[in-house]
Amino acid sequence: MIGFPSSVGSLSNISQRLLQTISFRGLRVQCLRVGNTEIPNDKKLEISLQHVYGIGRSRAHQILCDLSIGNKLTKDLTGVELNTLREEVSRYMTGEDLRRCIKHDIGRLVDIQCYRGIRHSVGLPCRGQRTSTNARTRKGKRVAIPGKKKPTR
């Protein structure tokens, strides 16, 4: 069996099917690992690729077009398609590498004390949004100012 190209393809298909249906203490696990992230089997490939941090709608569509893989269910992928998909996703910066890079970039802005860095360190919006009435998600919950009372009538 070793040395035949057709046997390699069938072995990868068998191993993929086994990995999809591993059960732990009665729980059935069905997922694939792409880009160090488990993507669900029961969704279309374009949607399930978006579970990888750093891949959105346009990048998922672009990956599928580059590989000429149809938008089918993730569990219907063959072993060859899965390997090419993993290789294509690994070309992009995703997951923990992307998080680390973003954190480093924000830390650099804070270190050089530019406007955006100061806004990041204070916890205010840094892209020009108004803060007098909005920006509650960035500023946090409202805090009552001590000593300020509403006028009574």
JOWO-V683924 format. One record per backbone hydrogen bond with DSSP energy under -0.5 kcal/mol. CO is the residue of the C=O (numbers start at 1). NH is the residue of the N-H. E is the energy in kcal/mol with one decimal. If there is no record, write none. Layout:
co=<CO | CO>
nh=<NH | NH>
e=<E | E>
This chain:
co=<1 | 3 | 4 | 5 | 6 | 7 | 8 | 9 | 10 | 11 | 12 | 13 | 14 | 15 | 16 | 17 | 19 | 22 | 23 | 24 | 27 | 27 | 28 | 29 | 30 | 32 | 32 | 34 | 37 | 37 | 39 | 41 | 43 | 44 | 45 | 47 | 48 | 49 | 52 | 53 | 54 | 56 | 57 | 58 | 59 | 60 | 61 | 62 | 63 | 64 | 64 | 70 | 72 | 73 | 74 | 78 | 79 | 80 | 81 | 82 | 83 | 84 | 85 | 86 | 87 | 88 | 89 | 92 | 94 | 94 | 95 | 96 | 97 | 98 | 99 | 100 | 101 | 102 | 103 | 104 | 105 | 106 | 107 | 108 | 109 | 110 | 114 | 115 | 116 | 117 | 118 | 119 | 119 | 135 | 136 | 144 | 145 | 147>
nh=<4 | 5 | 8 | 9 | 10 | 11 | 12 | 13 | 14 | 15 | 16 | 17 | 18 | 19 | 20 | 21 | 22 | 29 | 25 | 27 | 24 | 29 | 30 | 22 | 41 | 34 | 39 | 37 | 34 | 39 | 32 | 75 | 74 | 48 | 49 | 50 | 51 | 52 | 55 | 95 | 56 | 60 | 61 | 62 | 63 | 64 | 65 | 66 | 67 | 68 | 69 | 72 | 45 | 76 | 77 | 82 | 83 | 84 | 85 | 86 | 87 | 88 | 89 | 90 | 91 | 91 | 92 | 94 | 97 | 98 | 99 | 100 | 101 | 102 | 103 | 104 | 105 | 106 | 107 | 108 | 109 | 110 | 111 | 112 | 114 | 113 | 118 | 119 | 120 | 121 | 122 | 123 | 124 | 139 | 140 | 146 | 148 | 149>
e=<-1.1 | -0.5 | -1.3 | -1.6 | -1.9 | -2.3 | -2.2 | -1.9 | -2.4 | -2.8 | -2.2 | -2.2 | -2.2 | -2.4 | -1.9 | -1.2 | -0.8 | -2.5 | -0.5 | -2.2 | -2.2 | -0.6 | -0.6 | -0.6 | -0.8 | -0.6 | -3.0 | -0.7 | -2.7 | -0.6 | -1.8 | -1.4 | -1.9 | -2.7 | -2.0 | -0.9 | -1.4 | -1.6 | -1.9 | -2.3 | -0.6 | -2.1 | -2.1 | -2.3 | -2.5 | -2.1 | -2.0 | -2.5 | -2.0 | -0.8 | -1.8 | -2.0 | -2.2 | -1.2 | -1.5 | -2.2 | -2.1 | -2.3 | -2.3 | -2.3 | -2.2 | -2.2 | -2.4 | -1.9 | -0.6 | -0.8 | -1.2 | -0.7 | -1.0 | -0.5 | -2.1 | -2.6 | -2.0 | -2.4 | -2.5 | -2.1 | -2.3 | -2.4 | -2.3 | -2.1 | -1.9 | -2.2 | -2.3 | -2.0 | -1.4 | -0.7 | -2.5 | -2.3 | -2.1 | -2.3 | -2.3 | -1.6 | -2.5 | -2.4 | -2.1 | -0.6 | -1.4 | -0.7>
